[in-house]
Amino acid sequence: MKWSLGPTRALLDRLGHPERHFASVHIGGTNGKGSVATLVAAALRRAGRRVGLYTSPHLVDLRERMIVAGRPISREALGMWAHRLHDEIEASGASFFEATTAIAFADFAARGVEIAVVEVGLGGRLDSTNVLDPLVSAVTSVALEHTEYLGNSLESIAREKAGIAKPGRPFVVGERDPALVAELTVAARAVGAGPIVVPADAEYGAPLGLQGPYQRRNAAVAQAVLDALPEGCRPSHPEREAAFAAARIPGRFDRRGIWLFDVAHNPAGIEALAAACAAQPLPRPVHALVGILGDKDWRGMLARLRELADRLWLTLPPSAPHDRRWRLAEAGDATPGAVVEPDFDRALAGVQQGAATILVTGSFHTVGDAMARLPGFAPLG
């Protein structure tokens, strides 16, 4: 992990700075940023704009990260940009995410994007997406994550996330905790940004395509982001309502028959999942296929999941990086009654036996690897 915007800027310089060819909205936060970005992009598209949407990580196919007017980057274009940047990637030492960000911005410019909605990858201040000069930036929420990079306190993490605030631009704060709101607003004012705090009790009240009570809060933050846009590119309320009602995101409280997919990958995400399950009771018995990365608070997550599911199957998603995989035997010892099955395919088959609901959760890797193996479930088909 290199904390510098230098490699990304070098790649973009090689490409003629495509990020300067479109307007942008920049969304950060621990949880909810992908949902807020998707809702904002949907409303802008409904208003007739040609919209680019950059999110991460993907579930099954890298092309999910780079969407223009509802269509992913083509395989041919992805290969072309990667080939064109190969030498500069090697010379700059750019990471996978830095290269992906440069390719996304090049693709957006090439496909005539008017406005891009861009999700922060990690943190904010030194995330490779922070080369943008957005019309509006936002932080949805703050929770403990990536403490080895962002600091071991909520306050330090909030300051890192506030690093996407820009002079003279609105900065929407979706966090509810007053102390963290204060950290975010002070940091924003220090660089000359204009903080806009979403009231702690604000929730979206109209029909919403995204399921789960927590999405009502995300939609309220998305509304605040849209309100903060310059008048000329601000969608009308009917356009927003139509877009929000139709919005869908694979893997976010995503119910498909007896399957429920949710990419909750930290304790706050699991709590939001639990609240959604309480609001929409699941047919019993509930079996859960769980794979969590080793650098997460998996003990706390498993304790909560034991309350949600009648049986847990603990496994290793194949796409998880080897250096971040959890110690499965240790997780099994800490979770009496759980089935420990390292082989993902056997776990996926086993969890279905006798289940009325099958919950797949714990990480993007777990959800994506399951979707890739279930016919018709992959996001891009």
C-alpha positions in Angstrom: 0.0 0.0 0.0 1.6 3.2 -1.2 0.1 6.4 0.2 0.5 8.8 -2.7 -1.6 10.1 -5.5 1.6 10.2 -7.7 1.0 6.9 -9.6 -2.6 7.7 -10.5 -1.6 11.2 -11.6 1.2 9.7 -13.7 -1.2 7.3 -15.4 -3.7 10.1 -16.1 -1.0 12.3 -17.4 -0.1 9.6 -19.9 -3.7 9.5 -21.0 -4.0 13.3 -21.4 -6.0 13.7 -18.1 -9.4 12.3 -19.1 -10.7 13.1 -15.6 -10.8 16.8 -16.7 -13.3 16.0 -19.5 -16.3 15.4 -17.3 -17.9 16.7 -14.1 -18.0 14.5 -11.1 -19.5 13.6 -7.7 -17.3 11.9 -5.1 -18.7 9.6 -2.5 -16.8 8.2 0.5 -17.6 6.5 3.8 -17.3 3.2 5.6 -20.7 1.8 4.7 -23.4 3.0 2.3 -21.1 4.7 -0.2 -21.9 2.3 -3.0 -25.6 2.6 -2.5 -25.5 6.4 -2.3 -23.4 6.5 -5.5 -25.8 4.2 -7.3 -28.8 6.3 -6.3 -27.2 9.6 -7.3 -26.2 8.1 -10.6 -29.7 6.7 -11.2 -31.3 10.1 -10.6 -28.8 11.9 -12.9 -29.4 9.4 -15.6 -33.2 9.7 -15.2 -32.7 13.4 -15.7 -31.2 12.8 -19.1 -27.5 13.0 -18.3 -24.9 10.7 -19.7 -23.6 9.3 -16.4 -20.6 7.2 -15.5 -20.6 5.2 -12.3 -17.3 3.9 -10.8 -17.7 1.6 -7.8 -15.6 -1.1 -6.1 -15.0 -3.8 -5.5 -16.8 -5.9 -8.1 -18.7 -9.1 -7.4 -17.9 -11.4 -10.4 -16.5 -9.3 -13.3 -14.1 -6.4 -13.2 -16.3 -4.6 -15.8 -19.0 -4.1 -13.1 -16.9 -1.2 -11.8 -17.1 0.9 -14.9 -20.6 1.7 -16.1 -21.7 4.3 -18.6 -25.4 4.9 -19.3 -26.1 1.5 -17.7 -23.6 -0.4 -19.7 -20.3 -1.8 -18.5 -17.0 -1.2 -20.3 -16.4 -3.7 -23.1 -13.9 -6.4 -22.8 -12.1 -5.0 -25.8 -11.9 -1.5 -24.4 -10.7 -2.8 -21.0 -7.9 -4.7 -22.7 -6.9 -1.8 -24.9 -6.6 0.6 -22.0 -4.6 -1.9 -20.0 -2.3 -2.5 -22.9 -1.8 1.2 -23.5 -1.0 1.9 -19.9 1.2 -1.2 -19.4 4.6 0.5 -19.5 3.5 3.4 -17.3 1.9 1.1 -14.8 5.3 -0.7 -14.5 7.3 2.5 -14.4 5.1 4.1 -11.7 4.6 1.0 -9.6 0.8 1.7 -9.8 -1.4 -0.7 -7.8 -4.3 -2.6 -9.3 -6.8 -0.1 -8.0 -4.8 2.9 -9.2 -4.6 1.3 -12.7 -8.3 0.5 -12.6 -9.2 4.1 -11.6 -7.2 5.5 -14.5 -8.8 3.1 -17.0 -12.3 4.0 -15.7 -11.7 7.7 -16.2 -10.3 7.1 -19.7 -13.3 5.0 -20.5 -15.7 7.6 -19.2 -14.1 10.3 -21.3 -14.0 8.1 -24.4 -17.7 7.3 -24.0 -18.7 10.9 -23.6 -19.7 10.9 -20.0 -21.1 14.3 -18.8 -21.0 13.6 -15.1 -19.3 10.7 -13.2 -20.4 9.4 -9.8 -17.2 8.0 -8.2 -17.0 5.9 -5.1 -13.9 6.1 -2.9 -11.9 2.9 -2.7 -10.3 3.2 0.7 -10.1 6.1 3.1 -10.3 9.3 1.1 -7.4 11.7 1.4 -4.9 9.6 -0.5 -7.3 7.3 -2.3 -6.5 7.2 -6.0 -10.0 8.6 -6.8 -9.0 11.8 -5.0 -7.5 13.3 -8.1 -11.0 14.6 -9.0 -12.3 18.1 -8.5 -15.9 17.2 -7.9 -19.0 19.4 -7.9 -20.0 17.7 -4.6 -18.3 15.3 -2.3 -19.8 13.3 0.6 -19.0 11.0 3.4 -21.8 8.6 4.3 -20.6 7.1 7.6 -17.6 6.4 9.7 -16.7 3.1 11.4 -13.5 1.3 12.4 -11.9 -0.2 9.2 -8.4 -0.6 7.8 -6.9 0.7 11.0 -3.4 -0.2 9.8 -3.8 2.5 7.0 -6.4 5.0 8.3 -5.6 5.1 12.1 -6.9 3.2 15.0 -9.6 5.7 16.2 -12.9 6.8 14.6 -11.7 10.4 14.8 -8.5 9.6 12.7 -10.6 7.6 10.2 -13.1 10.5 9.9 -10.2 12.9 9.1 -8.9 10.7 6.4 -12.3 10.4 4.9 -12.8 14.1 5.0 -9.8 14.4 2.8 -12.0 14.4 -0.2 -13.5 17.7 0.7 -12.5 20.4 -1.8 -12.2 24.2 -1.5 -15.4 26.0 -2.5 -17.4 22.8 -3.0 -20.3 21.4 -0.9 -19.3 18.5 1.4 -22.3 16.4 2.5 -22.0 14.6 5.9 -24.2 11.5 6.3 -22.6 10.4 9.6 -25.0 10.6 12.6 -22.6 10.5 15.6 -22.2 14.2 16.8 -18.5 13.8 17.6 -17.7 12.4 14.2 -19.9 14.9 12.5 -17.8 17.6 14.2 -14.5 16.0 13.0 -15.8 15.9 9.5 -17.1 19.4 9.4 -14.0 20.9 11.0 -11.8 19.1 8.5 -14.0 20.3 5.6 -14.0 23.9 6.7 -10.2 23.8 7.1 -9.8 23.4 3.4 -12.6 25.8 2.5 -15.3 23.3 1.7 -19.0 23.9 2.7 -20.3 21.2 5.0 -23.9 20.1 4.7 -24.9 17.9 7.5 -27.8 15.5 6.9 -30.0 15.5 10.1 -29.5 12.4 12.2 -33.2 11.4 11.9 -33.5 12.0 8.2 -34.7 9.0 6.2 -36.2 8.8 2.7 -39.9 8.4 2.8 -41.0 7.6 -0.8 -40.9 4.1 -2.5 -37.4 2.8 -2.8 -36.2 -0.1 -4.9 -33.2 -0.9 -2.5 -34.3 -3.2 0.3 -33.5 -3.0 3.9 -34.2 -0.2 6.4 -30.7 1.2 6.3 -31.2 2.1 2.6 -33.7 4.7 3.7 -30.8 6.6 5.3 -28.6 6.1 2.3 -31.3 7.5 0.1 -31.6 10.6 2.4 -27.9 11.2 2.0 -28.2 10.7 -1.8 -31.0 13.3 -1.8 -28.7 15.8 0.0 -26.0 15.2 -2.5 -28.4 15.9 -5.4 -29.7 19.0 -3.6 -26.1 20.3 -3.4 -25.5 20.0 -7.1 -25.5 23.2 -9.2 -29.0 24.0 -10.3 -28.3 23.3 -13.9 -27.6 19.6 -13.3 -29.9 19.0 -10.3 -32.6 16.3 -11.1 -36.2 17.2 -10.3 -38.0 15.5 -7.5 -40.2 13.4 -9.8 -37.0 12.3 -11.6 -35.4 11.3 -8.3 -38.5 9.5 -7.1 -38.7 7.5 -10.3 -35.0 6.6 -10.2 -35.0 5.7 -6.5 -38.0 3.5 -6.9 -36.4 1.5 -9.7 -32.9 1.3 -8.3 -31.3 -2.1 -7.7 -27.8 -3.1 -6.5 -26.7 -6.8 -6.6 -25.5 -8.1 -3.3 -27.2 -5.5 -1.0 -30.0 -7.3 0.9 -30.6 -8.9 -2.5 -33.4 -11.5 -2.2 -33.8 -14.0 -5.1 -36.1 -16.8 -4.3 -34.8 -18.6 -1.2 -31.4 -16.9 -1.6 -30.4 -13.7 0.2 -27.1 -12.0 -0.8 -25.6 -9.3 1.3 -22.0 -8.0 1.1 -21.9 -6.9 4.8 -18.2 -7.2 5.7 -17.8 -5.4 9.0 -19.8 -5.3 12.3 -21.7 -2.2 11.2 -22.8 -3.9 8.0 -23.9 -7.0 9.9 -25.9 -4.9 12.3 -27.6 -3.2 9.3 -28.3 -6.7 7.8 -29.8 -7.8 11.2 -32.1 -4.8 11.2 -33.2 -5.6 7.6 -33.9 -9.2 8.6 -36.0 -8.1 11.5 -38.0 -5.8 9.3 -38.6 -8.6 6.7 -38.6 -11.9 8.6 -37.0 -14.7 6.7 -38.5 -18.2 6.2 -36.9 -20.7 8.6 -34.7 -22.5 8.8 -32.1 -20.0 7.7 -28.7 -21.4 6.7 -25.8 -18.9 6.2 -22.8 -19.3 4.0 -20.1 -17.1 5.6 -16.7 -16.1 4.4 -15.0 -13.2 6.1 -11.6 -11.6 5.5 -9.0 -12.2 8.3 -8.4 -8.4 8.9 -12.0 -7.8 9.8 -13.6 -8.3 13.3 -14.9 -11.7 12.3 -15.5 -12.7 15.9 -18.0 -9.9 16.4 -19.6 -10.5 13.0 -20.0 -14.3 13.7 -21.5 -13.6 17.1 -24.3 -11.5 15.5 -24.7 -14.0 12.6 -25.3 -16.8 15.0 -28.4 -14.9 16.2 -29.7 -14.5 12.6 -29.1 -18.0 11.2 -30.1 -21.5 12.4 -26.9 -22.9 10.9 -23.6 -21.4 9.8 -21.3 -22.8 7.2 -17.9 -21.2 7.4 -15.8 -21.3 4.2 -13.0 -19.7 2.2 -14.1 -17.8 -0.9 -11.7 -18.6 -3.7 -11.3 -15.0 -4.9 -10.2 -13.7 -1.4 -6.5 -12.7 -1.4 -4.4 -15.4 0.2 -2.8 -12.9 2.6 -6.2 -11.7 3.8 -7.9 -15.0 4.3 -9.3 -15.8 7.8 -8.0 -18.7 9.9 -10.9 -21.0 9.3 -10.1 -23.5 12.1 -9.9 -20.7 14.6 -13.2 -19.3 13.4 -14.8 -22.7 13.8 -13.4 -23.1 17.3 -14.9 -19.7 18.2 -18.3 -20.7 16.7 -19.7 -23.8 18.3 -22.1 -25.7 16.1 -20.9 -24.1 12.9 -19.9 -26.3 9.9 -16.4 -25.7 8.8 -15.8 -26.5 5.1 -12.8 -24.9 3.4 -13.9 -26.1 0.0 -16.2 -23.4 -1.3 -18.1 -25.5 -3.8 -18.8 -28.2 -1.2 -19.9 -25.5 1.3 -22.2 -23.9 -1.3 -23.8 -27.3 -2.0 -24.1 -28.2 1.7 -25.6 -25.0 2.9 -28.6 -25.5 0.6 -29.6 -28.8 2.2 -32.8 -28.4 4.3 -32.8 -24.6 4.1 -35.8 -22.4 3.6 -33.6 -19.3 3.3 -29.9 -19.3 2.3 -28.0 -16.2 3.4 -24.7 -15.5 1.7 -22.6 -12.9 3.5 -19.3 -11.8 5.1 -17.5 -10.2 2.1 -17.8 -9.2 -1.5 -15.7 -12.2 -2.3 -18.1 -14.6 -0.7 -21.2 -13.1 -2.4 -19.4 -12.8 -5.8 -18.0 -16.3 -5.8 -21.4 -17.7 -4.9 -23.2 -15.7 -7.6 -20.6 -16.8 -10.2 -21.5 -20.4 -9.5 -25.3 -20.0 -9.5 -26.8 -19.9 -13.0 -28.3 -16.5 -13.9 -27.1 -14.8 -10.7 -24.0 -13.0 -12.0 -24.5 -9.2 -12.2 -23.5 -9.0 -15.9 -25.3 -12.2 -16.8 
